[in-house]
Amino acid sequence: MQIGIIGLPYSGKSTIFSTLLKHKTEEPGGKLTTERGIVKVPDERLDKLTAMFNPKKKVNATIEYLKVPGLDKDSSQGLSSQFLANLKTVDTLLIVIRNFENEIYPHPLNRVDPKADIILINSEFIISDLAIVETRLEKLNKMILKMPTDKDKKEFALMEKLRDHLEQERPLREMEFSEAEFQLLRGYQFLSAKPALYVLNIAENMISEAAAIEAGLSALLTKNSALTTLSAEIEKEISDLEEEDARVFMDDLNISEPALNKLIRTSYDLMGFISFFTVGEDECRSWTIRKGTNAQRAAGVIHSDLEKGFIRAETVHYSDLISHGSLNACKDNGLLRLEGKEYAVKDGDILNIRFNL
């Protein structure tokens, strides 16, 4: 799973990216280089399970972040082909929105207006998607006139629906699609259809106002979008400190945890992912699946052999294990269950797969 980090120039996307990865991102290739890195998903539940089982290894779920340059204020020529290509495979867009003053690095439009930036960026994506839809409609129309097929007619009708929606200046992420429509769209990578996480980069003196700032922009949120706030400079300072010093620094600012932790978790949730766990003396691990995944397919995430030879999933929920203190206690209280292949795995489930090949 990949998340593309984008934003207007001087919005703070490079600082956020380098802090996420805890290393400098200056590399040969200049501004047009797309950089990437794997980030652990913070999970207090996995930490507690690790403390309970004391395994040799703890393995967090991960997300891959890509910092994608090329979203400039001068869009008279539209979004560049390189920018579009770099975002083609990402699952979600992390859009950094500036909400701070800096005379050395002024906003590219000489104003600080988060609402206007969100609207501007979405407009660029809508225009790009509309151009793709109109081009496809033109091609499909010629194909249907020459040799009509049911598939082409259905795709033409779907493209008309997309065009009508986009012409209302509304992103495609708002729309609902049937399974058949979803299959027709699989080959397209519409930017306005991708889930969007707006990350409002605020000044240090605005941290106490974060909740009010988010509330003021909530009207801009649509389906499959979310918004969170942080101060990129403060997050960088926290990441550069030793753990004890970072705790003192956060206490001074009345911060309970780094805002980047919330950002990572929100990214994960927005993509429709949940975590289940496997535990034991060798390893405690968090595994990533989509909501609604059944037990047999979840077993396949661990290893393909477990999916092929699946018999049952021995299951207990994290909250039950923590409240009762051990797997044996959960078993004695009827909380350790055997589930079949069609069981929909829940976020926080702990699974032990029984299989036979």
N, C-alpha and C positions, 0 to 999 in steps of 0.2 A: 504494500500500500504506500502510495506516494502523495505528499502534499507539496504543492508549489507555492513558494513564498514570493509574492509580488508586491509592488507598491510604486507610487510616484517617486521621482528622485528626492533624496534627503528625507525620506519618511522614517528611516531607521531600520529598514529590512536587513541590511548587512550586519548591524549590531545585534539584532534579534537572532539571526542565523548563527553568527559566531558564538553567541552566548548559549544557544541550544546545544551546539557541538563542543563548547568549551575549548575552542582553539581559534587562532586567527585564520581568516579566510583569504588572505592575500596570496594569490597564485599567479603564475605566468598566464598570459592570455587576456588580461585587461578586463574591462567592464562587460564584455559580451560573453564571458565564460559562465556557463551554468555550473554552480557548485552544489554538491549533495553530501548528505551524511545521515547516518543511522542514529536515532535517538531512542533511549529507553522510555517507556511509558511508566511514570511514577504510580505505584499502587500500594497503598498502606496495607491492604489485605495480604499481598504477597509478602510484605515485610513481616507481618505478624505470623503468617504460616511458617516462614523461614525460622523465626524465633522459636516456634513450637516444635518443629521437626529437626532443627539444627542440621540441615543437609550439608553435603560437601560443596554444593553449588546452588546459587539462586539465579534464575533466568527471567528477566522481565520481558513483556511484550515490547515490540519495537515499531517505530514509524520512520520512514525515510522522508527527509525534507530536502527539497531542491530550492535553491535561491535562483530565481529566473529574472535576469535583467531585461530591459527593453520596453517597459511601460512608461513612455515619455509623454510630456504634456503636449508636444507637437504631434497631433494625430491626423494632420491634414492628409497624409498618405495612408491612413489606417494602421492597424497593428502590423508589425513586421512579420514576414513569413517565418523568420527564425524564432521570434517570440511565440508565435502560434505553435510551431513545431515542438518547442521546448515544453509547452503546456499540454500537448496532445495526450500524453499518457498519465498525467497526474489524476488522482481520484478526487482531490479537494483543493480549493484555492484558499490560501491564507493571505489575506489582503491587508497590508500594513497601512494604516491611516494616520496621518500626522495631526497631532493636536498640541503642539508646543511651538514657541517662538525661538528663533536662533538667527541673529543678525549675520553671522558668518556664513551659514548655510540657509539662505532664505527659501521659503516655499517656492517651487517653480512657477506658480501662478500669482506670486506676491500676495498671498492671503492664507490665513489658517482657518479653514472651514471644513471640518470633518464630514458634515452632511453633504456638502457640494462635491467633495472628493469621492464619496461613496456613489453618488449619482453619476458622476463623470465616468468612473471606472466601469460601472455596470452598463452605461450607455455605449462605451467602446466595445464591450463584449456583445451587446445586443446588435450593434451595427455589423460586427464581424459575422455573427451567426445568421443575420438576415441576408447578408450577401451570399453565404453558402446555400441557404434555403432557396433563394431566388434563382441561383445558378442551377441547382438541382431540379427545380420545378421546370425550368426551360428545357433541360435535357430530357426529363421524363415526358414532357408534353410531346416532344419530337418522337420519342420511342413509342408512345401510345398511339400516335397518329400512324406510325409506320407498321407496328405489329403489337397490338394491345395484349397485355397479360394481366391476370388478376393481381399479381404481386406488384406490378408497376402502378396499377390503378389505386391499390391500397396505399402505396407509398406516396403517390401524388396527393391523395386526400389528406394524409398525415402531414405532408409538407405544407399544404394549404393551411392546416390548423396551426402549425408552428408559425407560419408567416403572419397569420392574423393576430396571434398572441404577441409576437415580437413587434409588430407595427403599433401595438398599444404601449410600447416601451416598457414591457414587462419581461423579466428574465425567464428562461425556460425551466429553471429549477422550481418554479411555482406549479408547473403542470403535473397532472396525473396521467400515466400511460398504462394501457393494458399490456399484458404479456406479449401479445402479437405486435403491438406498436413498439414495445421495447426491443423486440428482436429486429424490427426494421431499422431501428436507430443505432444498433450496435456498432455499425461501421463509422458512425459520425462522432466527433469529439467537440460538441458545442460547448463553448466556454460558459455561457450564461446558464447552462444546464447543470454545471458542476456545483456541488455544495460549496458555500462560501463562509469562511470564518473571518470576520472583520476584527483586526487587532488594533485598537486605538492606542497609539503611542503618546502618552501624556508626560508632562513635566513632573519633576519630583514633588513640587509644591501642590500638585493636584491629586496626589494619591488618595487623600482622605475624601475627595469628591468623586471617586471612581464610580460608585454605585449610581449617583445622581447623573453623571455624564452618560452612563450606559442607558439609563432610563430615558434620557432626553433624545436618544437616537433609536430607541426600540421600535418606533413607527416605521423605520426603514427596513426592518427585518421581514423577510418573506419565508415561506416554507424552505427547509433545507439551508437555512442560514443561521448564524449565531454571531454574537459580538462579545468581546472581552477587552479589558483595559490592562495596560501595564506601562511602566516607565522603562524603556529599553536601557537607558544609562544606569538606572538603579539595579536592574536585573544583571547587568554586566558586572557591576561592583560586587554584588552578592556572589556571583559565580567565581570571581577572582579571589575571594576570601577563603581561609580555612573554615571548616565547619563550625567550630566554636565561635570564631570571630563573626561569621555570617549570621549566627543566631543572635548575637548581641546587637549587630547592625540592624537586623530585622525588628528586634524588640524595640529599639530606639524609634523606628518608623511605624511601630504598631502593625507590623506585617506578620501574619501567622505562618506563611510559607511563600517561597518564590512564586510570583505570578506566572512564570513560565510553566510551572507544574500544572496549573489550571489550564493554560493554553494547550498543553500537550493532551491532557485528558479531554478537553472540549473538542479538539481535532479528532480524537479517537471516536468519541461519541457521535460526532456529526457525520462520520463516514458510515455509521450504522454498525459499528463493531462492538462486541462484548468480549469479556475474558472468562475463560474457565481455567481451573488449576489442576495440576497433578502434583502430588506431594510424596515425600519419602525420605529415606536416609541419604540417598545419593543426590537428589535434586528436588527443589521446589521450583515450579515453572508456571508462568502465565502464558496461555495459548490464545490466539486471536481467531475469532470466527464471526460471521455475520449473524445478526439477530435472526432467530428462527431456524438456525442450523440444527439438524437432528443429530442424535447421539452417534449414529454410524459414521456420518460425514465428519463429525467432530473428531472421532477416533482417527480418521484418515489424516487429519491435520498433524496428529502426533506421529503416525507412520502408516504408510499405505497398507502394510500387512494387517494392522489392527482393524482397518476398515473392511478388508477382504474377509477376514476370519471372525468378524464381530459376532459375539454371542449376547452379551449383556454389558451395561455400564453400571458399575457400583457407584452410587451417587449420594452425596450429602452436600447441603449448601454451606457456604463459608460461615454465614451468621449462626447456623445451628452448631457447627463445630466449635466456634469461638465461645458460644454461650454454654456448651456442655463440657468443653475442655479436652476431649479426646474422641477418636473414632470409635473406640469401644463403648464409651458412654452414649454416643449417638446411636450405635447399633442397639444397645439395651433399651433405648427410648423409641425405637422404631423410626429413626430419622435417617438411617443408612439404608437406601433402597436399591433394588435392582430394576433398571429401566431398559426397555427394548430399543430397537434401532430407530423407531420413529419419535422417540422422546425428544421434545424441543429443549435443547440445553439452555439453561438460564445463566444470566450474568452472575458470576460468583459461585457457580457449581464447582465442586471438586469431584473429579471422575477417576475411577480405576477401571480400565477396560478389560473385560474378560473376552478372550478370543481363542480360536483354534484354527490352525491351517493344516 
